[in-house]
Amino acid sequence: MGELLVVASKVKDIVKGAGCNTGGGFVDALSKSVEDMVNRAVERAKGNGRKTVQAKDA
């Protein structure tokens, strides 16, 4: 996997605020999900003839 795309401390704060603990691989898995989501949005934008990724592509 490439670089981390989420702020680990912020993610952990949200999880802790909900009364839960963050497992060891959770932040990495979440970052991978974000990367996949971005890649799908890029492909959708390209498929619609745009170079600009917009909120509607998410």
C-alpha distance matrix in Angstrom:
0.0 3.8 6.7 8.3 10.4 13.0 15.7 15.5 19.2 20.2 18.4 20.0 23.3 23.4 22.8 25.4 27.7 27.7 28.9 25.8 23.4 19.6 18.0 15.6 12.5 13.7 12.2 8.5 9.7 11.6 9.0 7.2 10.9 11.7 9.2 10.9 14.2 14.1 13.5 16.4 18.5 18.2 19.3 22.1 23.3 23.4 25.1 27.7 28.3 26.8 24.6 24.5 22.1 24.4 24.4 25.8 22.7 20.7
3.8 0.0 3.8 6.6 8.6 11.8 14.3 14.8 18.4 19.3 18.2 20.1 23.1 23.4 23.3 25.8 27.9 28.3 29.7 26.9 24.6 20.8 19.9 17.4 14.7 15.4 13.1 10.0 11.8 12.6 9.2 8.5 12.0 11.5 8.8 11.5 14.2 13.1 12.9 16.3 17.7 17.0 18.7 21.5 22.1 22.2 24.5 26.8 27.0 25.2 22.5 22.4 20.3 22.7 23.1 24.9 21.9 20.1
6.7 3.8 0.0 3.8 6.2 9.2 11.2 12.0 15.4 16.4 15.8 17.8 20.4 21.1 21.4 23.6 25.6 26.4 27.9 25.4 23.0 19.3 18.9 16.6 14.4 14.8 11.7 9.4 12.0 12.1 8.5 9.4 12.6 11.4 9.6 13.0 14.9 13.6 14.4 17.7 18.5 18.0 20.3 22.8 23.0 23.6 26.0 27.9 28.1 25.9 23.1 22.3 20.3 22.4 22.5 24.8 22.2 20.2
8.3 6.6 3.8 0.0 3.8 5.8 7.7 8.4 11.9 12.8 12.0 14.0 16.7 17.3 17.7 19.9 21.8 22.7 24.1 21.8 19.6 15.9 16.0 14.1 12.1 11.8 8.4 7.0 9.8 9.2 5.9 8.2 10.9 9.6 9.1 12.6 13.9 13.2 14.8 17.7 18.3 18.5 20.9 22.9 23.3 24.5 26.7 28.3 29.0 26.5 24.0 22.7 20.3 21.8 21.3 23.7 21.5 18.9
10.4 8.6 6.2 3.8 0.0 3.8 6.9 8.9 12.2 11.9 11.2 14.1 16.2 16.2 17.1 19.7 21.0 21.8 23.8 21.8 20.2 16.8 17.4 16.2 14.0 12.8 9.3 8.8 10.5 8.6 5.2 8.0 9.5 7.0 7.2 10.9 11.3 10.3 12.6 15.3 15.3 15.8 18.6 20.1 20.3 21.9 24.2 25.4 26.2 23.6 21.2 19.6 17.0 18.2 17.6 20.1 18.1 15.5
13.0 11.8 9.2 5.8 3.8 0.0 3.8 5.9 8.9 8.2 7.5 10.6 12.4 12.4 13.6 16.1 17.3 18.2 20.3 18.5 17.1 14.0 15.2 14.6 13.0 11.1 7.5 8.6 10.3 7.6 5.7 9.4 10.2 8.0 9.7 12.9 12.7 12.4 15.2 17.3 17.1 18.3 21.1 22.1 22.4 24.4 26.5 27.4 28.5 25.8 23.7 21.6 18.8 19.3 18.0 20.7 19.2 16.2
15.7 14.3 11.2 7.7 6.9 3.8 0.0 3.8 5.6 5.4 6.4 8.7 10.1 11.0 12.6 14.3 15.5 17.2 19.0 17.5 16.0 13.3 15.1 14.6 13.9 12.1 8.5 10.5 12.7 10.3 9.0 12.8 13.7 11.7 13.4 16.7 16.4 16.0 18.9 21.0 20.6 21.7 24.7 25.6 25.7 27.8 30.0 30.7 31.7 28.8 26.6 24.3 21.7 21.9 20.5 23.5 22.3 19.3
15.5 14.8 12.0 8.4 8.9 5.9 3.8 0.0 3.8 5.5 5.1 6.1 8.5 10.0 10.6 12.0 14.0 15.5 16.7 14.9 12.8 9.9 11.7 11.1 11.0 9.5 6.2 8.8 11.3 9.6 9.2 12.8 13.9 12.9 14.8 17.7 17.9 18.2 20.7 22.7 22.8 24.1 26.7 27.8 28.3 30.3 32.2 33.2 34.4 31.7 29.6 27.5 24.7 25.0 23.3 26.0 24.8 21.5
19.2 18.4 15.4 11.9 12.2 8.9 5.6 3.8 0.0 3.8 5.5 5.1 6.1 8.7 9.9 10.2 12.0 14.3 15.3 14.1 12.3 10.4 13.0 12.9 13.8 12.1 9.4 12.4 14.7 12.9 12.8 16.5 17.3 16.1 18.3 21.1 21.0 21.2 24.0 25.9 25.6 27.0 29.8 30.6 30.9 33.2 35.2 35.9 37.1 34.2 32.1 29.7 27.0 26.9 25.1 27.9 27.1 23.8
20.2 19.3 16.4 12.8 11.9 8.2 5.4 5.5 3.8 0.0 3.8 5.4 5.0 6.4 8.7 9.8 10.4 12.6 14.5 13.8 13.1 11.4 14.4 15.0 15.3 12.8 10.2 13.4 15.0 12.3 12.6 16.3 16.3 14.8 17.4 20.1 19.3 19.6 22.8 24.2 23.6 25.4 28.2 28.6 28.9 31.4 33.2 33.7 35.0 32.1 30.3 27.6 24.8 24.3 22.1 25.0 24.6 21.2
18.4 18.2 15.8 12.0 11.2 7.5 6.4 5.1 5.5 3.8 0.0 3.8 5.4 5.2 6.3 8.6 9.9 11.0 12.9 11.5 10.7 8.6 11.4 12.4 12.3 9.4 7.3 10.9 11.9 9.2 10.4 13.8 13.6 12.7 15.7 17.9 17.2 18.2 21.2 22.4 22.2 24.3 26.8 27.1 27.9 30.3 31.9 32.6 34.2 31.6 30.0 27.5 24.3 23.9 21.6 24.1 23.4 19.8
20.0 20.1 17.8 14.0 14.1 10.6 8.7 6.1 5.1 5.4 3.8 0.0 3.8 5.4 5.1 5.9 8.3 9.8 10.7 9.1 7.7 6.2 9.5 10.8 11.9 9.4 8.2 12.0 13.2 11.5 12.9 16.2 16.3 16.0 18.7 20.8 20.6 21.7 24.5 25.7 25.8 27.8 30.2 30.7 31.5 33.9 35.4 36.2 37.9 35.3 33.6 31.2 28.1 27.7 25.4 27.8 27.1 23.4
23.3 23.1 20.4 16.7 16.2 12.4 10.1 8.5 6.1 5.0 5.4 3.8 0.0 3.8 5.5 5.1 5.9 8.6 9.9 9.8 9.5 9.2 12.9 14.5 15.7 13.0 11.8 15.5 16.6 14.4 15.7 19.1 18.8 18.1 21.1 23.2 22.4 23.4 26.5 27.6 27.2 29.3 31.9 32.1 32.7 35.3 36.9 37.3 39.0 36.2 34.6 31.9 28.9 28.1 25.5 28.1 27.9 24.3
23.4 23.4 21.1 17.3 16.2 12.4 11.0 10.0 8.7 6.4 5.2 5.4 3.8 0.0 3.8 5.5 5.0 6.4 8.9 9.0 9.8 9.6 13.2 15.3 15.9 12.6 11.8 15.6 15.8 13.1 15.0 18.2 17.2 16.6 19.9 21.7 20.5 21.8 25.0 25.6 25.2 27.7 30.1 29.9 30.7 33.5 34.8 35.1 37.1 34.5 33.2 30.4 27.2 26.1 23.2 25.5 25.5 21.8
22.8 23.3 21.4 17.7 17.1 13.6 12.6 10.6 9.9 8.7 6.3 5.1 5.5 3.8 0.0 3.8 5.4 5.2 6.7 5.5 6.3 6.5 10.0 12.8 13.6 10.4 10.7 14.5 14.4 12.4 15.0 17.7 16.8 17.0 20.3 21.7 20.9 22.7 25.6 26.1 26.2 28.8 30.9 30.9 32.1 34.7 35.8 36.4 38.5 36.1 35.0 32.4 29.0 28.1 25.3 27.2 26.9 23.1
25.4 25.8 23.6 19.9 19.7 16.1 14.3 12.0 10.2 9.8 8.6 5.9 5.1 5.5 3.8 0.0 3.8 5.3 5.1 5.1 5.8 7.5 11.2 13.9 15.6 13.0 13.2 17.0 17.4 15.8 18.0 20.9 20.4 20.5 23.6 25.2 24.6 26.2 29.1 29.7 29.8 32.2 34.4 34.5 35.5 38.2 39.4 40.0 42.0 39.5 38.1 35.5 32.2 31.3 28.5 30.6 30.4 26.7
27.7 27.9 25.6 21.8 21.0 17.3 15.5 14.0 12.0 10.4 9.9 8.3 5.9 5.0 5.4 3.8 0.0 3.8 5.3 7.3 9.3 11.0 14.7 17.4 18.7 15.8 15.7 19.5 19.7 17.5 19.7 22.7 21.7 21.4 24.8 26.3 25.1 26.7 29.8 30.2 29.9 32.5 34.8 34.5 35.4 38.3 39.4 39.7 41.7 39.2 38.0 35.2 31.9 30.6 27.5 29.7 29.9 26.3
27.7 28.3 26.4 22.7 21.8 18.2 17.2 15.5 14.3 12.6 11.0 9.8 8.6 6.4 5.2 5.3 3.8 0.0 3.8 5.7 8.8 10.7 14.0 17.2 18.2 15.1 15.8 19.4 18.9 16.8 19.6 22.2 20.8 21.0 24.5 25.5 24.3 26.3 29.3 29.3 29.2 32.1 34.1 33.6 34.9 37.8 38.6 38.9 41.2 38.9 38.1 35.3 31.9 30.5 27.2 28.9 29.2 25.5
28.9 29.7 27.9 24.1 23.8 20.3 19.0 16.7 15.3 14.5 12.9 10.7 9.9 8.9 6.7 5.1 5.3 3.8 0.0 3.8 7.1 10.1 13.2 16.5 18.2 15.6 16.8 20.4 20.1 18.6 21.4 23.9 22.8 23.4 26.8 27.8 27.0 29.1 31.9 32.1 32.3 35.0 36.9 36.7 38.0 40.8 41.6 42.1 44.5 42.2 41.2 38.6 35.1 33.9 30.8 32.5 32.5 28.7
25.8 26.9 25.4 21.8 21.8 18.5 17.5 14.9 14.1 13.8 11.5 9.1 9.8 9.0 5.5 5.1 7.3 5.7 3.8 0.0 3.8 6.8 9.5 13.0 14.6 12.3 13.9 17.3 16.9 15.9 18.9 21.1 20.3 21.3 24.4 25.4 25.0 27.2 29.7 30.0 30.6 33.3 35.0 35.0 36.6 39.1 39.9 40.7 43.0 40.9 39.8 37.4 33.9 33.1 30.1 31.7 31.3 27.5
23.4 24.6 23.0 19.6 20.2 17.1 16.0 12.8 12.3 13.1 10.7 7.7 9.5 9.8 6.3 5.8 9.3 8.8 7.1 3.8 0.0 3.8 6.4 9.6 11.8 10.1 11.7 14.9 15.1 14.7 17.3 19.6 19.4 20.5 23.2 24.5 24.6 26.6 28.9 29.6 30.4 32.8 34.6 35.0 36.5 38.8 39.8 40.9 42.9 40.8 39.4 37.2 33.8 33.4 30.7 32.5 31.7 27.9
19.6 20.8 19.3 15.9 16.8 14.0 13.3 9.9 10.4 11.4 8.6 6.2 9.2 9.6 6.5 7.5 11.0 10.7 10.1 6.8 3.8 0.0 3.8 6.6 8.3 6.5 8.0 11.1 11.6 11.4 13.8 16.0 16.2 17.3 19.8 21.2 21.6 23.5 25.6 26.6 27.5 29.6 31.4 32.1 33.6 35.7 36.8 38.1 40.0 37.9 36.4 34.4 31.0 30.8 28.5 30.3 29.2 25.5
18.0 19.9 18.9 16.0 17.4 15.2 15.1 11.7 13.0 14.4 11.4 9.5 12.9 13.2 10.0 11.2 14.7 14.0 13.2 9.5 6.4 3.8 0.0 3.8 5.7 5.4 8.1 10.1 10.3 11.4 13.8 15.2 15.8 17.6 19.6 20.7 21.7 23.7 25.4 26.4 27.9 29.8 31.3 32.3 34.0 35.8 36.8 38.4 40.3 38.4 36.9 35.2 31.9 32.1 29.9 31.5 30.0 26.4
15.6 17.4 16.6 14.1 16.2 14.6 14.6 11.1 12.9 15.0 12.4 10.8 14.5 15.3 12.8 13.9 17.4 17.2 16.5 13.0 9.6 6.6 3.8 0.0 3.8 5.8 7.5 8.4 9.7 11.4 12.9 14.2 15.7 17.4 18.7 20.2 21.7 23.3 24.7 26.2 27.8 29.3 30.8 32.2 33.8 35.3 36.5 38.3 39.9 38.0 36.3 34.8 31.6 32.3 30.5 32.2 30.4 27.0
12.5 14.7 14.4 12.1 14.0 13.0 13.9 11.0 13.8 15.3 12.3 11.9 15.7 15.9 13.6 15.6 18.7 18.2 18.2 14.6 11.8 8.3 5.7 3.8 0.0 3.8 5.8 5.4 6.1 8.6 10.1 10.7 12.4 14.4 15.5 16.6 18.4 20.2 21.3 22.7 24.5 26.0 27.3 28.8 30.5 31.9 33.0 35.0 36.6 34.9 33.2 31.9 28.7 29.5 27.9 29.4 27.4 24.1
13.7 15.4 14.8 11.8 12.8 11.1 12.1 9.5 12.1 12.8 9.4 9.4 13.0 12.6 10.4 13.0 15.8 15.1 15.6 12.3 10.1 6.5 5.4 5.8 3.8 0.0 3.8 5.5 5.1 6.1 8.5 9.9 10.5 12.3 14.2 15.3 16.4 18.4 20.0 21.1 22.6 24.4 25.9 27.0 28.7 30.4 31.4 33.1 34.9 33.1 31.6 30.0 26.7 27.1 25.1 26.7 24.9 21.4
12.2 13.1 11.7 8.4 9.3 7.5 8.5 6.2 9.4 10.2 7.3 8.2 11.8 11.8 10.7 13.2 15.7 15.8 16.8 13.9 11.7 8.0 8.1 7.5 5.8 3.8 0.0 3.8 5.5 5.0 6.1 8.6 9.8 10.5 12.3 14.2 15.2 16.5 18.4 20.0 21.0 22.6 24.5 25.7 27.0 28.7 30.1 31.6 33.2 31.0 29.3 27.6 24.4 24.9 23.2 25.2 23.4 20.0
8.5 10.0 9.4 7.0 8.8 8.6 10.5 8.8 12.4 13.4 10.9 12.0 15.5 15.6 14.5 17.0 19.5 19.4 20.4 17.3 14.9 11.1 10.1 8.4 5.4 5.5 3.8 0.0 3.8 5.4 5.1 6.2 8.7 9.9 10.5 12.4 14.2 15.3 16.6 18.5 20.0 21.1 22.8 24.4 25.8 27.1 28.6 30.5 31.8 29.9 28.0 26.8 23.8 24.8 23.6 25.4 23.1 20.0
9.7 11.8 12.0 9.8 10.5 10.3 12.7 11.3 14.7 15.0 11.9 13.2 16.6 15.8 14.4 17.4 19.7 18.9 20.1 16.9 15.1 11.6 10.3 9.7 6.1 5.1 5.5 3.8 0.0 3.8 5.4 5.1 6.3 8.7 9.8 10.6 12.4 14.3 15.4 16.6 18.5 20.1 21.3 22.7 24.5 25.9 26.9 28.9 30.6 29.0 27.5 26.4 23.1 23.9 22.5 23.7 21.4 18.2
11.6 12.6 12.1 9.2 8.6 7.6 10.3 9.6 12.9 12.3 9.2 11.5 14.4 13.1 12.4 15.8 17.5 16.8 18.6 15.9 14.7 11.4 11.4 11.4 8.6 6.1 5.0 5.4 3.8 0.0 3.8 5.4 5.0 6.3 8.7 9.9 10.5 12.4 14.3 15.4 16.6 18.5 20.1 21.1 22.7 24.5 25.6 27.1 29.0 27.1 25.7 24.1 20.7 21.1 19.4 20.9 19.0 15.5
9.0 9.2 8.5 5.9 5.2 5.7 9.0 9.2 12.8 12.6 10.4 12.9 15.7 15.0 15.0 18.0 19.7 19.6 21.4 18.9 17.3 13.8 13.8 12.9 10.1 8.5 6.1 5.1 5.4 3.8 0.0 3.8 5.4 5.0 6.2 8.7 9.8 10.6 12.4 14.3 15.3 16.6 18.5 20.0 21.1 22.7 24.3 25.9 27.2 25.2 23.4 21.9 18.8 19.8 18.6 20.5 18.2 15.2
7.2 8.5 9.4 8.2 8.0 9.4 12.8 12.8 16.5 16.3 13.8 16.2 19.1 18.2 17.7 20.9 22.7 22.2 23.9 21.1 19.6 16.0 15.2 14.2 10.7 9.9 8.6 6.2 5.1 5.4 3.8 0.0 3.8 5.4 5.0 6.2 8.6 9.9 10.6 12.4 14.3 15.4 16.7 18.4 20.1 21.2 22.5 24.5 26.0 24.4 22.7 21.8 18.7 20.1 19.2 20.5 17.7 15.0
10.9 12.0 12.6 10.9 9.5 10.2 13.7 13.9 17.3 16.3 13.6 16.3 18.8 17.2 16.8 20.4 21.7 20.8 22.8 20.3 19.4 16.2 15.8 15.7 12.4 10.5 9.8 8.7 6.3 5.0 5.4 3.8 0.0 3.8 5.4 5.1 6.1 8.7 9.9 10.6 12.3 14.3 15.5 16.5 18.5 20.1 20.9 22.7 24.6 23.1 22.0 20.8 17.3 18.1 16.8 17.7 15.2 12.2
11.7 11.5 11.4 9.6 7.0 8.0 11.7 12.9 16.1 14.8 12.7 16.0 18.1 16.6 17.0 20.5 21.4 21.0 23.4 21.3 20.5 17.3 17.6 17.4 14.4 12.3 10.5 9.9 8.7 6.3 5.0 5.4 3.8 0.0 3.8 5.4 5.0 6.2 8.6 9.9 10.5 12.3 14.3 15.3 16.5 18.4 19.8 21.2 22.8 20.8 19.4 17.9 14.4 15.2 14.0 15.6 13.2 10.2
9.2 8.8 9.6 9.1 7.2 9.7 13.4 14.8 18.3 17.4 15.7 18.7 21.1 19.9 20.3 23.6 24.8 24.5 26.8 24.4 23.2 19.8 19.6 18.7 15.5 14.2 12.3 10.5 9.8 8.7 6.2 5.0 5.4 3.8 0.0 3.8 5.4 5.2 6.2 8.7 9.9 10.6 12.5 14.3 15.5 16.6 18.3 20.1 21.3 19.5 17.8 16.9 13.9 15.6 15.3 16.7 13.7 11.5
10.9 11.5 13.0 12.6 10.9 12.9 16.7 17.7 21.1 20.1 17.9 20.8 23.2 21.7 21.7 25.2 26.3 25.5 27.8 25.4 24.5 21.2 20.7 20.2 16.6 15.3 14.2 12.4 10.6 9.9 8.7 6.2 5.1 5.4 3.8 0.0 3.8 5.5 5.1 6.2 8.6 9.9 10.7 12.3 14.3 15.4 16.4 18.5 20.2 18.9 17.8 17.3 14.1 15.6 15.3 15.8 12.5 10.5
14.2 14.2 14.9 13.9 11.3 12.7 16.4 17.9 21.0 19.3 17.2 20.6 22.4 20.5 20.9 24.6 25.1 24.3 27.0 25.0 24.6 21.6 21.7 21.7 18.4 16.4 15.2 14.2 12.4 10.5 9.8 8.6 6.1 5.0 5.4 3.8 0.0 3.8 5.5 5.2 6.2 8.7 10.0 10.6 12.4 14.3 15.2 16.7 18.7 17.1 16.4 15.2 11.6 12.5 11.7 12.2 9.3 6.8
14.1 13.1 13.6 13.2 10.3 12.4 16.0 18.2 21.2 19.6 18.2 21.7 23.4 21.8 22.7 26.2 26.7 26.3 29.1 27.2 26.6 23.5 23.7 23.3 20.2 18.4 16.5 15.3 14.3 12.4 10.6 9.9 8.7 6.2 5.2 5.5 3.8 0.0 3.8 5.4 5.0 6.2 8.7 9.8 10.6 12.3 14.1 15.4 16.7 14.7 13.4 12.2 8.9 10.6 10.7 11.9 8.8 7.3
13.5 12.9 14.4 14.8 12.6 15.2 18.9 20.7 24.0 22.8 21.2 24.5 26.5 25.0 25.6 29.1 29.8 29.3 31.9 29.7 28.9 25.6 25.4 24.7 21.3 20.0 18.4 16.6 15.4 14.3 12.4 10.6 9.9 8.6 6.2 5.1 5.5 3.8 0.0 3.8 5.4 5.1 6.3 8.7 10.0 10.6 12.2 14.4 15.5 14.2 12.9 12.8 10.1 12.5 13.3 13.7 10.1 9.6
16.4 16.3 17.7 17.7 15.3 17.3 21.0 22.7 25.9 24.2 22.4 25.7 27.6 25.6 26.1 29.7 30.2 29.3 32.1 30.0 29.6 26.6 26.4 26.2 22.7 21.1 20.0 18.5 16.6 15.4 14.3 12.4 10.6 9.9 8.7 6.2 5.2 5.4 3.8 0.0 3.8 5.5 5.1 6.2 8.7 9.9 10.3 12.4 14.4 13.6 13.4 13.2 10.1 11.8 12.1 11.6 7.9 7.7
18.5 17.7 18.5 18.3 15.3 17.1 20.6 22.8 25.6 23.6 22.2 25.8 27.2 25.2 26.2 29.8 29.9 29.2 32.3 30.6 30.4 27.5 27.9 27.8 24.5 22.6 21.0 20.0 18.5 16.6 15.3 14.3 12.3 10.5 9.9 8.6 6.2 5.0 5.4 3.8 0.0 3.8 5.4 5.0 6.2 8.6 9.7 10.7 12.5 11.0 10.8 9.9 6.5 8.0 8.7 8.4 4.7 5.3
18.2 17.0 18.0 18.5 15.8 18.3 21.7 24.1 27.0 25.4 24.3 27.8 29.3 27.7 28.8 32.2 32.5 32.1 35.0 33.3 32.8 29.6 29.8 29.3 26.0 24.4 22.6 21.1 20.1 18.5 16.6 15.4 14.3 12.3 10.6 9.9 8.7 6.2 5.1 5.5 3.8 0.0 3.8 5.4 5.2 6.2 8.5 9.9 10.7 9.1 8.1 8.2 5.9 8.9 10.9 11.0 7.5 8.9
19.3 18.7 20.3 20.9 18.6 21.1 24.7 26.7 29.8 28.2 26.8 30.2 31.9 30.1 30.9 34.4 34.8 34.1 36.9 35.0 34.6 31.4 31.3 30.8 27.3 25.9 24.5 22.8 21.3 20.1 18.5 16.7 15.5 14.3 12.5 10.7 10.0 8.7 6.3 5.1 5.4 3.8 0.0 3.8 5.4 5.1 5.9 8.6 9.8 9.6 9.7 10.7 8.9 11.5 13.3 12.4 8.7 10.5
22.1 21.5 22.8 22.9 20.1 22.1 25.6 27.8 30.6 28.6 27.1 30.7 32.1 29.9 30.9 34.5 34.5 33.6 36.7 35.0 35.0 32.1 32.3 32.2 28.8 27.0 25.7 24.4 22.7 21.1 20.0 18.4 16.5 15.3 14.3 12.3 10.6 9.8 8.7 6.2 5.0 5.4 3.8 0.0 3.8 5.5 4.9 6.3 8.8 8.7 9.9 10.2 8.2 9.6 11.1 9.4 6.1 8.7
23.3 22.1 23.0 23.3 20.3 22.4 25.7 28.3 30.9 28.9 27.9 31.5 32.7 30.7 32.1 35.5 35.4 34.9 38.0 36.6 36.5 33.6 34.0 33.8 30.5 28.7 27.0 25.8 24.5 22.7 21.1 20.1 18.5 16.5 15.5 14.3 12.4 10.6 10.0 8.7 6.2 5.2 5.4 3.8 0.0 3.8 5.4 5.1 6.4 5.1 6.4 6.6 5.5 7.5 10.2 9.1 6.4 9.7
23.4 22.2 23.6 24.5 21.9 24.4 27.8 30.3 33.2 31.4 30.3 33.9 35.3 33.5 34.7 38.2 38.3 37.8 40.8 39.1 38.8 35.7 35.8 35.3 31.9 30.4 28.7 27.1 25.9 24.5 22.7 21.2 20.1 18.4 16.6 15.4 14.3 12.3 10.6 9.9 8.6 6.2 5.1 5.5 3.8 0.0 3.8 5.3 5.0 5.2 6.1 8.3 8.4 11.0 13.9 12.9 10.0 13.0
25.1 24.5 26.0 26.7 24.2 26.5 30.0 32.2 35.2 33.2 31.9 35.4 36.9 34.8 35.8 39.4 39.4 38.6 41.6 39.9 39.8 36.8 36.8 36.5 33.0 31.4 30.1 28.6 26.9 25.6 24.3 22.5 20.9 19.8 18.3 16.4 15.2 14.1 12.2 10.3 9.7 8.5 5.9 4.9 5.4 3.8 0.0 3.8 5.5 7.4 9.5 11.3 10.9 12.7 15.0 13.0 10.4 13.5
27.7 26.8 27.9 28.3 25.4 27.4 30.7 33.2 35.9 33.7 32.6 36.2 37.3 35.1 36.4 40.0 39.7 38.9 42.1 40.7 40.9 38.1 38.4 38.3 35.0 33.1 31.6 30.5 28.9 27.1 25.9 24.5 22.7 21.2 20.1 18.5 16.7 15.4 14.4 12.4 10.7 9.9 8.6 6.3 5.1 5.3 3.8 0.0 3.8 5.6 8.9 10.0 10.1 11.1 13.6 11.4 9.8 13.4
28.3 27.0 28.1 29.0 26.2 28.5 31.7 34.4 37.1 35.0 34.2 37.9 39.0 37.1 38.5 42.0 41.7 41.2 44.5 43.0 42.9 40.0 40.3 39.9 36.6 34.9 33.2 31.8 30.6 29.0 27.2 26.0 24.6 22.8 21.3 20.2 18.7 16.7 15.5 14.4 12.5 10.7 9.8 8.8 6.4 5.0 5.5 3.8 0.0 3.8 6.9 9.2 10.6 12.3 15.4 14.0 12.3 15.9
26.8 25.2 25.9 26.5 23.6 25.8 28.8 31.7 34.2 32.1 31.6 35.3 36.2 34.5 36.1 39.5 39.2 38.9 42.2 40.9 40.8 37.9 38.4 38.0 34.9 33.1 31.0 29.9 29.0 27.1 25.2 24.4 23.1 20.8 19.5 18.9 17.1 14.7 14.2 13.6 11.0 9.1 9.6 8.7 5.1 5.2 7.4 5.6 3.8 0.0 3.8 5.4 7.4 9.3 12.8 12.2 10.7 14.1
24.6 22.5 23.1 24.0 21.2 23.7 26.6 29.6 32.1 30.3 30.0 33.6 34.6 33.2 35.0 38.1 38.0 38.1 41.2 39.8 39.4 36.4 36.9 36.3 33.2 31.6 29.3 28.0 27.5 25.7 23.4 22.7 22.0 19.4 17.8 17.8 16.4 13.4 12.9 13.4 10.8 8.1 9.7 9.9 6.4 6.1 9.5 8.9 6.9 3.8 0.0 3.8 6.5 9.4 13.1 13.5 11.5 14.3
24.5 22.4 22.3 22.7 19.6 21.6 24.3 27.5 29.7 27.6 27.5 31.2 31.9 30.4 32.4 35.5 35.2 35.3 38.6 37.4 37.2 34.4 35.2 34.8 31.9 30.0 27.6 26.8 26.4 24.1 21.9 21.8 20.8 17.9 16.9 17.3 15.2 12.2 12.8 13.2 9.9 8.2 10.7 10.2 6.6 8.3 11.3 10.0 9.2 5.4 3.8 0.0 3.8 6.2 9.9 10.9 9.6 12.1
22.1 20.3 20.3 20.3 17.0 18.8 21.7 24.7 27.0 24.8 24.3 28.1 28.9 27.2 29.0 32.2 31.9 31.9 35.1 33.9 33.8 31.0 31.9 31.6 28.7 26.7 24.4 23.8 23.1 20.7 18.8 18.7 17.3 14.4 13.9 14.1 11.6 8.9 10.1 10.1 6.5 5.9 8.9 8.2 5.5 8.4 10.9 10.1 10.6 7.4 6.5 3.8 0.0 3.8 7.0 8.2 6.4 8.4
24.4 22.7 22.4 21.8 18.2 19.3 21.9 25.0 26.9 24.3 23.9 27.7 28.1 26.1 28.1 31.3 30.6 30.5 33.9 33.1 33.4 30.8 32.1 32.3 29.5 27.1 24.9 24.8 23.9 21.1 19.8 20.1 18.1 15.2 15.6 15.6 12.5 10.6 12.5 11.8 8.0 8.9 11.5 9.6 7.5 11.0 12.7 11.1 12.3 9.3 9.4 6.2 3.8 0.0 3.8 5.3 5.4 7.4
24.4 23.1 22.5 21.3 17.6 18.0 20.5 23.3 25.1 22.1 21.6 25.4 25.5 23.2 25.3 28.5 27.5 27.2 30.8 30.1 30.7 28.5 29.9 30.5 27.9 25.1 23.2 23.6 22.5 19.4 18.6 19.2 16.8 14.0 15.3 15.3 11.7 10.7 13.3 12.1 8.7 10.9 13.3 11.1 10.2 13.9 15.0 13.6 15.4 12.8 13.1 9.9 7.0 3.8 0.0 3.8 5.3 5.5
25.8 24.9 24.8 23.7 20.1 20.7 23.5 26.0 27.9 25.0 24.1 27.8 28.1 25.5 27.2 30.6 29.7 28.9 32.5 31.7 32.5 30.3 31.5 32.2 29.4 26.7 25.2 25.4 23.7 20.9 20.5 20.5 17.7 15.6 16.7 15.8 12.2 11.9 13.7 11.6 8.4 11.0 12.4 9.4 9.1 12.9 13.0 11.4 14.0 12.2 13.5 10.9 8.2 5.3 3.8 0.0 3.8 5.5
22.7 21.9 22.2 21.5 18.1 19.2 22.3 24.8 27.1 24.6 23.4 27.1 27.9 25.5 26.9 30.4 29.9 29.2 32.5 31.3 31.7 29.2 30.0 30.4 27.4 24.9 23.4 23.1 21.4 19.0 18.2 17.7 15.2 13.2 13.7 12.5 9.3 8.8 10.1 7.9 4.7 7.5 8.7 6.1 6.4 10.0 10.4 9.8 12.3 10.7 11.5 9.6 6.4 5.4 5.3 3.8 0.0 3.8
20.7 20.1 20.2 18.9 15.5 16.2 19.3 21.5 23.8 21.2 19.8 23.4 24.3 21.8 23.1 26.7 26.3 25.5 28.7 27.5 27.9 25.5 26.4 27.0 24.1 21.4 20.0 20.0 18.2 15.5 15.2 15.0 12.2 10.2 11.5 10.5 6.8 7.3 9.6 7.7 5.3 8.9 10.5 8.7 9.7 13.0 13.5 13.4 15.9 14.1 14.3 12.1 8.4 7.4 5.5 5.5 3.8 0.0
